[in-house]
Amino acid sequence: MRALIAAATGLALALAVVLTISALGSPSGRTSPKPLLTTVPAHP
């Protein structure tokens, strides 16, 4: 019975976290104008 209560508590906590994050909204970030480096530089 304790395991069932612990699972329900964890599920309720996870749902509360998800709802809190979604209520805050997504951050207003911008993408970088510089391209990402995808190659490894040559060793000297």
Residue pairs with C-beta under 8 A, 6 or more apart in sequence:
none
